[in-house]
Amino acid sequence: MEEMKKKQEEQMFLVWEDLTITCNNNNENGENKTRFLVKGATGFALPDRIMAIMGPSGSGKSTFLDALSGRLSPNVIMSGNVMLNGKKISTACRSISYVTQEEHLLGTLTARETLTYSARLRLPRTMTNTEIDQVVEETMITIGLEESGENRVGNWHSRGISGGEKRRLSIGLEMLTEPHLMFLDEPTSGLDSASAFFVIQALRNVALDGKIVICSIHQPSSFVFDLFDDLCLLSSGDTIYFGEAKAAIQFFADAGFPCPTRRSPSDHYLRCINSDFDKILAIRLKSQHESSETELAISFSAENIKGKLLEKYKNSAYSIITRKKIREIKLVNVKSTSDTNNNENSWWKQLSTLTNRSFTNMMRDLGYYWIRIVFCILVTIAAGIMYFDIGLSGISILSRAKLYTYFFAFFLCLCVGSLPSIIEEWKVLYHERFNGHYGEGVFVLANFLSSLPFVAVTAISSVTILYSMVKFHMGISIFAHFLISLLCCISTMECVTMIIALLVPNFLMGIGVSAAAVMLLTIASGLYRPLPYLPKIFWRYPMTYISFTSWAVQGQYKNDMLGLEFEPLTPGEPKMKGEQVLKTYFGVDPNQSKWGDLAALVLLLLFHKLVFFMMLRYKERVLFIFRRCLAKRSFRKLAVKSSFRTARVIPSKRHQPLHSLSSQEGLASPLN
């Protein structure tokens, strides 16, 4: 008895009352109009049950699901209450999970590795690796992936698991923390009937373990629909039906629209309330010139049927039972959910896990570093061949400047080559950070540590080849200076690329913005024109101080030419010292230490990392506040207009006699 009481206290109950969601749209005339996405929805969700939110496209399913999970877009306004155990729902609660329609997976990892890394990021610090591995194995068995655990998810160069397995893997990621409440947006989208059945069956098993499972679903098969316990049927934001899924067929029959014996109930429900069929039927009837059938079709259009069903539900026992059940739920004594996210993982463990996962992804993804390393080596070999044994002649002064221009410009351009992999990885990281799996600082540091070995390989191989072939000013300290300088340049440019990937919406815009960034950085570096001759406004001040390439190029000029003596351009003249060449031809002050330039380069690297961290941390918050302010401003202007008020739905021709749908199997039937 005590165990049952304890279990009841630990269970969660979700309630929403008079939930209304509105947004502001511009019509064809450019006027602002208020659109109701959800209108006065009321309902509840209980443990041990799985609920389907159904409706035609554009009916408000995803918006309704976002409202229940507390993830609404900032450009919409919500009124009403969404309560979890008597408190406002919070996305930071560990007992709530949300599975989006799009999979957020790293294609280079196996299914087991994906679950293991996620578990080590999110599960409490008190759990050992053995216990975490046990949780992973149990989750894989629950979602039916024990046979595909060693198969990779799959990416552009390797075939992976199937679409159904990816969907179940996404669900398994959210099951790791054993959430009490799971939201899923179109979990069967793009799957065949068998895969969809296995996905919903796995969710049903989760629900039967004392959880609440709510998912939006477009048009399930009869086998899939039979797995749902509860049904919330939406059409244009209106709640057409809410209650037990099996009782819906009786509700439609009582309303005068029984389901034909040869038709799936889910298809019948959507057929009744989908107004798109009216347009299709009108075109068919118009092409056949059958006026009598057209009149009959108009009498039973989906808009009319939806109005009758809506009026029927508002006055039915189903609506009364729903509100009565909500009052009973409010009286249940349950524990607060505010402390469900206190036992977080340690910062150090998150850092090591993220670093290991990112390093594994970079190691296996050919497009992330390996192809770029090969191209960098080829570019370096080409430079070495063109400027082989450059020597100390007068002409070599200009040749060295051309070599640095060629070398630095190409290397910065090659750093943009990681943009596709960064954008692909960013989708996963954005999803995880939004769900609070780890902080921004952990990610920035883990990304730097995981990429450092690959950047080091690129820099060491390139500098070694270039020095051995071109024969620059030799020396260990000179070699080390160029190596560290190039390593900092590559790391900084990669940070710039990640900032661009964070700001732009797609890959093509990322390529364009990255090309513009490379142009700005190289123009102000002194490669194309000496620094004293650059235009004072913008290019000289402040770009030469902001551009990390400017400090890298100045440092390398000093690193290479100080201590050398070049042959004169005119025979018979004395040799030119490196200090004189720097000052005369390149406008570089030889009295400033090259190590000071290197220190400035390191500081700029840290500055770019800080900018990246700040954008990660505050970008979404700033955008949310900005969009929220715009939405509130628009709604204040529309508050006095009649379009903002909820109008009562009055179906046309509502007093006409109802007819059985099972007898309407001809072309004239508006539901056929």
C-alpha positions in Angstrom: 0.0 0.0 0.0 2.8 2.4 0.9 4.6 1.5 -2.4 1.5 2.4 -4.4 1.2 5.7 -2.5 4.8 6.5 -3.1 4.5 5.7 -6.8 1.5 7.9 -7.0 3.4 10.8 -5.4 6.3 10.3 -7.9 4.0 10.3 -10.9 3.4 13.4 -13.0 0.2 14.9 -14.4 0.1 17.4 -17.2 -2.9 19.8 -17.5 -3.7 22.5 -20.0 -6.7 24.9 -19.7 -8.1 27.4 -22.2 -4.8 27.3 -24.1 -4.9 29.9 -26.9 -1.9 30.7 -29.2 -1.9 33.6 -31.6 0.5 35.0 -34.1 0.7 38.1 -36.3 0.9 37.7 -40.1 0.8 40.0 -43.1 -1.9 39.4 -45.6 -1.7 40.0 -49.4 -2.4 43.7 -49.0 0.4 44.1 -46.5 -2.0 44.5 -43.5 -1.3 42.8 -40.2 -3.8 40.1 -39.3 -4.0 38.0 -36.1 -4.1 34.3 -36.7 -5.2 31.8 -34.1 -2.9 28.8 -34.1 -4.7 27.1 -31.1 -8.1 28.1 -29.8 -9.1 27.4 -26.2 -7.6 23.9 -25.9 -8.3 22.1 -22.6 -7.1 18.6 -21.7 -4.8 16.5 -19.6 -2.2 13.7 -19.9 -1.9 10.8 -17.4 0.9 8.3 -16.7 0.9 4.9 -18.3 -0.8 6.3 -21.4 0.3 7.4 -24.8 -1.5 10.3 -26.5 -1.7 11.2 -30.2 -2.2 14.8 -31.4 -3.7 14.4 -34.8 -4.9 16.8 -37.5 -4.4 17.9 -41.1 -1.3 19.9 -42.2 -1.4 23.4 -40.7 -3.9 22.4 -38.0 -1.5 23.5 -35.2 -0.1 20.1 -34.0 3.5 21.2 -33.7 2.6 24.6 -32.2 0.4 22.9 -29.7 3.2 20.4 -28.8 5.6 23.3 -28.4 3.2 25.0 -26.1 2.8 22.0 -23.9 6.6 21.5 -23.7 7.4 25.2 -23.1 9.2 25.7 -26.4 7.0 28.2 -28.2 8.5 30.6 -30.7 9.0 34.1 -29.4 6.9 35.7 -32.2 3.7 34.1 -30.8 1.5 35.0 -27.8 0.1 32.3 -25.6 -2.7 32.6 -23.0 -4.0 30.0 -20.7 -2.3 27.6 -18.3 0.0 24.6 -18.9 0.7 23.0 -15.6 2.9 20.0 -14.6 2.0 18.8 -11.1 0.5 22.2 -10.4 3.5 24.2 -11.5 4.4 26.0 -14.7 6.3 23.7 -17.1 10.0 24.3 -17.5 12.3 23.1 -20.3 15.2 22.8 -17.8 13.5 20.0 -15.9 15.3 16.8 -16.3 12.0 14.9 -16.2 10.9 16.3 -19.5 12.3 15.4 -22.9 11.4 16.6 -26.4 12.2 14.6 -29.6 12.1 16.8 -32.7 11.1 15.6 -36.1 14.6 16.0 -37.4 17.3 13.6 -36.1 20.3 15.3 -34.5 22.9 12.6 -34.8 26.6 12.4 -35.6 26.9 10.1 -38.6 30.4 8.9 -37.8 29.4 7.4 -34.4 27.8 4.0 -33.9 24.4 3.7 -32.3 26.0 2.4 -29.1 28.6 5.2 -29.0 25.9 7.8 -29.6 24.0 6.6 -26.6 27.1 6.1 -24.4 28.5 9.6 -25.0 25.1 11.2 -24.4 24.6 9.1 -21.2 28.0 10.2 -19.8 27.2 13.8 -20.6 23.8 13.8 -18.8 23.6 11.1 -16.2 24.5 12.0 -12.6 28.1 12.1 -11.5 27.5 9.5 -8.9 27.0 6.8 -11.5 30.1 4.8 -12.6 30.9 3.9 -16.2 29.7 0.3 -15.6 26.3 1.5 -14.4 26.1 3.9 -17.4 26.9 1.1 -19.8 24.2 -1.0 -18.2 21.7 1.9 -18.7 22.7 2.1 -22.3 22.2 -1.6 -22.9 18.8 -1.5 -21.3 17.8 1.4 -23.5 19.0 -0.3 -26.6 16.9 -3.4 -25.8 13.9 -1.2 -25.1 14.1 0.6 -28.5 15.1 -2.6 -30.4 18.6 -1.6 -31.4 20.6 -4.3 -29.8 21.5 -5.9 -33.2 22.4 -2.6 -34.8 24.5 -1.3 -31.9 27.8 -1.5 -33.7 26.6 0.0 -37.0 27.4 3.7 -37.7 24.6 6.2 -38.0 25.8 7.1 -41.5 26.9 10.3 -43.3 27.9 11.5 -46.7 30.7 8.9 -47.2 29.4 5.9 -45.3 26.1 4.1 -45.3 24.5 3.8 -41.9 21.4 2.5 -40.1 17.9 2.8 -41.6 15.5 5.7 -41.1 13.4 3.8 -38.6 16.5 2.9 -36.5 17.6 6.5 -36.6 14.2 7.6 -35.2 14.3 5.0 -32.5 17.9 6.0 -31.7 16.7 9.7 -31.3 14.0 8.4 -28.9 16.5 6.3 -27.0 18.7 9.4 -26.4 15.8 11.0 -24.6 15.0 7.9 -22.6 18.5 7.7 -21.0 17.5 10.1 -18.2 14.2 8.2 -17.6 12.0 11.3 -18.2 8.5 11.2 -16.8 7.1 13.2 -19.7 8.1 12.7 -23.4 7.1 14.9 -26.3 7.6 13.8 -29.8 7.0 15.8 -33.0 6.0 13.5 -35.9 8.0 10.4 -34.8 6.8 8.3 -37.7 7.4 10.9 -40.5 9.1 9.4 -43.5 8.9 5.8 -42.2 7.2 2.8 -43.7 4.3 1.2 -41.9 6.5 -1.5 -40.2 9.1 1.0 -39.0 6.3 3.4 -37.8 4.7 0.5 -35.9 8.0 -0.4 -34.1 8.6 3.2 -33.2 5.1 3.7 -31.6 5.3 0.2 -30.0 8.6 1.3 -28.3 6.9 4.5 -27.1 4.0 2.5 -25.8 6.4 0.4 -23.8 7.9 3.6 -22.3 4.5 4.8 -21.4 3.6 1.6 -19.7 6.5 2.2 -17.3 4.6 5.0 -15.6 5.5 7.7 -18.1 3.5 10.2 -20.1 4.1 10.1 -23.8 2.6 12.7 -26.1 3.3 12.8 -29.8 2.0 14.6 -32.9 1.3 12.3 -35.8 -0.1 13.1 -39.2 -1.9 10.1 -40.6 -1.1 6.8 -38.9 -2.2 3.4 -40.2 -4.9 1.5 -38.4 -2.3 -0.7 -36.7 -0.4 2.3 -35.4 -3.5 4.1 -34.3 -4.7 1.2 -32.2 -1.6 1.6 -30.0 -2.7 5.0 -28.8 -4.6 5.4 -25.6 -5.8 9.0 -25.9 -6.5 11.2 -28.9 -6.5 15.0 -29.3 -7.9 15.9 -32.7 -7.2 19.4 -34.0 -8.4 21.3 -37.0 -7.3 24.9 -37.7 -6.4 25.2 -34.0 -9.8 24.0 -32.8 -10.1 20.9 -30.6 -12.6 18.7 -32.5 -12.2 15.8 -30.0 -10.3 15.0 -26.8 -10.6 11.8 -25.0 -9.9 8.0 -25.3 -8.8 7.1 -28.8 -11.2 4.1 -29.0 -14.2 6.3 -28.0 -13.7 8.7 -30.9 -15.4 6.4 -33.3 -18.6 6.5 -31.2 -18.3 10.3 -30.9 -18.3 10.6 -34.7 -21.2 8.2 -35.0 -23.2 10.1 -32.5 -22.5 13.3 -34.4 -23.9 11.7 -37.6 -20.7 10.8 -39.3 -20.1 7.1 -38.6 -16.9 5.5 -40.0 -17.5 3.3 -43.0 -16.7 -0.4 -42.4 -13.9 -0.5 -45.0 -12.1 2.6 -43.9 -9.5 3.2 -41.2 -10.8 5.3 -38.3 -7.8 7.6 -38.4 -8.3 8.3 -42.1 -12.0 8.9 -41.5 -11.3 11.4 -38.8 -8.9 13.4 -40.9 -11.1 13.2 -43.9 -14.0 14.8 -42.0 -12.0 17.8 -40.9 -9.6 18.4 -43.7 -10.9 21.3 -45.8 -8.3 20.6 -48.6 -10.6 17.8 -49.8 -13.3 20.4 -50.6 -11.0 22.1 -53.1 -10.1 18.7 -54.7 -13.7 17.6 -54.9 -14.8 20.9 -56.4 -12.3 20.6 -59.2 -13.4 17.0 -59.9 -17.1 17.9 -60.0 -16.4 21.0 -62.1 -14.6 19.0 -64.6 -17.5 16.5 -64.8 -20.2 19.2 -64.9 -22.4 17.5 -62.4 -24.3 20.3 -60.6 -26.5 18.1 -58.5 -23.5 16.4 -57.0 -21.8 19.7 -56.5 -24.7 21.0 -54.4 -24.6 17.8 -52.3 -20.9 18.1 -51.8 -21.2 21.7 -50.6 -23.9 20.6 -48.1 -21.4 18.2 -46.6 -18.1 20.1 -47.0 -15.4 19.6 -44.5 -15.9 23.1 -43.1 -19.6 22.3 -42.3 -18.7 18.9 -40.9 -16.0 20.4 -38.7 -18.4 23.0 -37.4 -20.9 20.4 -36.5 -18.3 18.2 -34.8 -16.9 21.2 -32.9 -20.4 22.2 -31.6 -21.1 18.6 -30.7 -17.9 18.2 -28.7 -18.4 21.5 -26.7 -21.8 20.2 -25.6 -20.9 16.6 -25.2 -20.1 14.5 -22.1 -16.5 14.2 -23.3 -15.9 17.9 -22.7 -17.6 17.7 -19.3 -15.5 14.6 -18.3 -12.3 16.4 -19.3 -12.9 19.4 -17.1 -14.0 17.2 -14.2 -10.9 15.1 -14.5 -8.8 18.2 -14.5 -10.3 19.3 -11.2 -9.6 15.8 -9.8 -5.9 16.0 -10.9 -5.4 19.3 -9.2 -6.4 17.7 -5.9 -3.8 14.9 -6.2 -0.8 15.3 -3.9 2.3 15.1 -6.0 5.9 16.1 -5.5 7.3 19.3 -6.9 9.4 19.0 -10.1 11.6 22.0 -9.4 14.4 20.0 -8.0 14.6 17.4 -10.7 17.7 18.9 -12.4 20.0 19.4 -9.4 22.1 16.3 -9.7 24.0 17.3 -12.8 27.1 15.8 -14.2 30.5 17.2 -13.2 32.1 19.9 -15.4 35.3 17.9 -15.8 33.5 14.7 -16.9 31.5 16.7 -19.5 34.6 18.2 -20.8 36.4 14.9 -21.2 33.4 13.2 -22.8 32.8 16.1 -25.2 36.5 16.2 -26.2 36.6 12.5 -26.8 33.4 12.5 -28.8 34.5 15.5 -30.9 37.9 13.9 -31.5 36.4 10.7 -32.6 34.1 12.5 -35.0 36.9 14.5 -36.5 39.0 11.3 -36.8 36.4 9.4 -38.7 35.0 12.2 -40.9 37.2 12.5 -43.9 35.8 15.9 -44.8 36.5 17.5 -41.4 40.4 17.5 -41.4 41.9 14.7 -43.4 41.1 16.0 -46.9 42.1 19.5 -45.8 45.4 18.2 -44.5 46.1 16.6 -47.8 45.3 19.8 -49.7 47.5 21.8 -47.3 50.4 19.6 -47.9 49.9 19.8 -51.7 49.7 23.6 -51.5 52.9 23.6 -49.4 54.7 21.3 -51.9 53.6 23.5 -54.8 55.0 26.6 -53.0 58.2 24.7 -52.3 58.6 23.8 -55.9 57.9 27.3 -57.2 60.3 29.0 -54.7 62.8 26.1 -54.2 66.0 27.3 -52.5 65.0 30.9 -52.6 68.5 32.2 -51.7 69.6 35.7 -50.7 69.6 37.6 -54.1 67.9 40.9 -54.4 65.1 39.4 -56.4 64.4 36.9 -53.5 63.2 39.9 -51.4 60.1 40.2 -53.7 59.9 36.5 -54.0 59.6 36.0 -50.3 56.7 38.5 -50.2 55.0 36.7 -53.0 55.5 33.3 -51.2 54.0 34.6 -48.0 51.0 36.0 -49.9 50.5 32.7 -51.7 51.0 30.6 -48.5 48.8 32.5 -46.0 46.0 33.3 -48.5 45.6 29.7 -49.5 45.8 28.4 -46.0 43.1 30.7 -44.8 40.9 29.7 -47.7 41.4 26.0 -46.9 40.3 26.6 -43.4 36.8 27.3 -44.8 36.7 23.8 -46.1 35.6 22.5 -42.7 32.4 24.6 -42.9 30.1 21.7 -44.1 31.3 19.4 -41.2 31.0 22.3 -38.7 27.4 23.0 -39.8 26.5 19.3 -39.6 28.0 19.0 -36.1 26.5 22.3 -35.0 23.0 20.9 -35.5 23.7 18.3 -32.9 25.4 20.7 -30.5 22.7 23.3 -30.8 20.1 20.6 -29.9 22.1 19.4 -26.9 22.8 22.9 -25.6 19.2 23.9 -26.0 18.2 20.9 -23.8 20.8 21.9 -21.2 23.1 18.9 -21.6 26.2 21.1 -21.0 27.3 24.7 -21.0 28.8 26.9 -23.7 32.2 27.1 -22.0 32.6 23.3 -21.9 31.8 23.1 -25.6 34.2 25.9 -26.6 37.1 24.3 -24.7 36.3 20.8 -25.8 36.2 21.9 -29.4 39.6 23.6 -29.1 41.2 20.6 -27.4 39.8 18.0 -29.8 40.9 20.0 -32.9 44.3 20.9 -31.6 46.0 17.6 -32.7 44.8 18.0 -36.3 45.8 21.6 -36.4 49.2 20.7 -35.1 49.6 18.0 -37.7 48.6 20.5 -40.4 51.0 23.2 -39.1 54.0 20.9 -38.5 53.8 19.1 -41.8 53.4 22.3 -43.8 56.2 24.3 -42.0 58.6 21.3 -42.2 58.0 20.9 -45.9 58.2 24.6 -46.7 61.4 25.2 -44.7 63.2 22.2 -46.1 62.4 23.1 -49.7 62.5 26.9 -49.7 65.4 27.1 -47.2 64.3 30.1 -45.2 66.4 31.6 -42.4 67.3 28.5 -40.5 67.3 28.1 -36.8 65.3 26.2 -34.1 63.7 29.4 -32.6 62.9 30.7 -36.1 61.3 27.4 -37.0 59.3 27.3 -33.7 58.1 30.9 -34.2 56.7 30.2 -37.7 55.1 26.9 -36.5 53.4 28.6 -33.5 52.3 31.5 -35.6 50.8 29.3 -38.3 49.1 27.1 -35.7 47.5 30.2 -34.1 46.4 31.5 -37.6 44.7 28.2 -38.4 42.9 28.0 -35.0 41.8 31.6 -35.2 40.4 31.2 -38.8 38.6 28.0 -37.7 37.1 30.0 -34.9 36.0 32.7 -37.4 34.4 29.9 -39.5 32.5 28.6 -36.5 31.2 32.1 -35.7 30.0 32.4 -39.3 28.4 29.0 -39.2 26.6 30.1 -36.1 25.3 33.3 -37.8 24.3 32.2 -41.3 21.3 29.9 -42.0 22.8 27.6 -44.6 26.0 26.4 -46.2 25.9 28.6 -49.3 25.7 31.8 -47.3 28.5 30.5 -45.1 30.8 30.1 -48.1 30.0 33.6 -49.3 30.5 35.2 -45.8 33.7 33.2 -45.2 35.1 34.4 -48.5 34.4 38.0 -47.6 36.1 37.4 -44.2 39.2 36.0 -45.8 39.3 39.0 -48.2 39.1 41.5 -45.3 41.7 39.7 -43.2 44.3 39.4 -46.0 43.9 42.9 -47.4 44.7 44.4 -44.0 47.7 42.0 -43.4 50.2 43.9 -45.5 50.6 41.1 -48.0 49.3 43.0 -51.0 50.5 46.5 -49.9 52.9 47.6 -47.2 51.1 48.7 -44.0 52.2 52.4 -44.2 50.5 52.8 -47.6 47.2 51.3 -46.6 44.3 53.8 -46.4 44.2 55.3 -42.9 40.4 55.0 -42.5 39.3 51.5 -41.8 42.1 49.5 -43.4 45.0 51.0 -41.4 42.9 51.9 -38.3 41.5 49.6 -36.9 41.8 46.6 -39.3 45.5 46.1 -39.1 45.1 45.8 -35.3 42.0 43.6 -35.5 43.3 41.3 -38.3 45.3 38.4 -36.9 46.9 38.0 -40.3 48.5 41.4 -39.9 50.4 40.3 -36.8 51.2 36.9 -38.2 52.7 38.4 -41.4 54.7 41.1 -39.6 56.1 38.6 -37.2 57.1 36.2 -40.0 58.8 39.0 -41.9 60.9 39.8 -38.9 61.4 36.1 -38.1 62.7 35.4 -41.6 64.7 38.5 -42.5 66.3 39.7 -39.3 70.0 38.7 -39.3 70.1 38.1 -43.1 72.1 40.1 -45.7 70.7 40.3 -49.2 72.6 40.9 -52.4 72.1 44.4 -53.9 69.6 45.0 -56.7 72.3 47.0 -58.5 75.8 45.3 -58.8 78.5 47.1 -56.9 76.3 48.4 -54.1 76.7 47.1 -50.6 74.6 44.3 -49.3 71.3 45.1 -47.7 70.6 44.0 -44.2 67.3 42.4 -43.2 66.5 45.3 -40.9 66.9 47.8 -43.8 64.7 45.6 -46.1 61.9 45.4 -43.5 61.8 49.1 -43.0 62.3 50.2 -46.7 60.3 47.7 -48.6 57.7 46.3 -46.2 57.1 49.2 -43.8 57.8 47.0 -40.8 59.5 48.3 -37.7 62.4 46.0 -37.0 62.8 47.3 -33.4 59.5 45.7 -32.3 60.1 42.2 -31.2 58.7 39.3 -33.3 57.7 37.6 -30.0 55.5 40.6 -29.3 53.7 40.0 -32.6 53.3 36.3 -31.6 51.9 37.3 -28.2 49.4 39.6 -29.9 48.4 36.7 -32.2 47.7 34.5 -29.2 45.7 37.2 -27.5 43.6 37.6 -30.7 43.0 33.8 -30.7 41.7 34.0 -27.1 39.6 37.0 -28.1 38.0 35.2 -31.0 37.2 32.2 -28.6 35.7 34.6 -26.2 33.5 36.2 -28.9 32.5 32.7 -30.0 31.5 31.9 -26.4 29.5 35.1 -26.0 27.6 34.5 -29.2 26.8 30.9 -28.1 25.6 32.1 -24.8 23.6 35.2 -25.7 22.6 35.0 -29.3 19.4 33.1 -28.8 18.5 35.2 -25.8 19.0 38.4 -27.7 17.0 37.1 -30.7 14.2 35.9 -28.3 13.9 39.3 -26.7 14.0 41.1 -30.0 11.3 38.9 -31.6 9.2 39.0 -28.5 9.3 42.8 -28.5 8.3 43.0 -32.1 5.5 40.5 -31.5 4.1 42.4 -28.5 4.3 45.7 -30.5 2.3 44.2 -33.3 -0.3 42.7 -31.0 -0.8 46.0 -29.2 -1.7 47.6 -32.5 -4.2 44.8 -33.2 -5.7 44.6 -29.7 -8.6 46.9 -30.6 -9.4 45.2 -33.9 -12.2 42.7 -34.2 -9.9 40.2 -35.9 -8.1 39.8 -32.6 -11.2 38.5 -30.8 -12.2 34.9 -31.0 -15.3 34.5 -33.1 -17.8 31.8 -32.4 -17.7 29.1 -35.0 -21.1 28.9 -36.7 -21.2 26.2 -39.4 -23.2 26.9 -42.5 -26.4 25.0 -43.1 -26.1 23.4 -39.7 -29.8 22.4 -39.5 -29.7 20.1 -42.5 -30.4 16.4 -41.8 -27.4 14.2 -41.3 -26.7 11.2 -43.4 -24.7 8.1 -42.8 -21.2 8.2 -44.4 -21.3 4.5 -45.0 -23.9 5.1 -47.6 -21.9 7.7 -49.4 -19.4 5.8 -51.4 -20.0 7.5 -54.8 -18.4 10.6 -56.3 -21.0 12.8 -54.7 -19.8 12.0 -51.2 -17.8 14.8 -49.7 -15.9 12.3 -47.6 -14.9 9.9 -50.3 
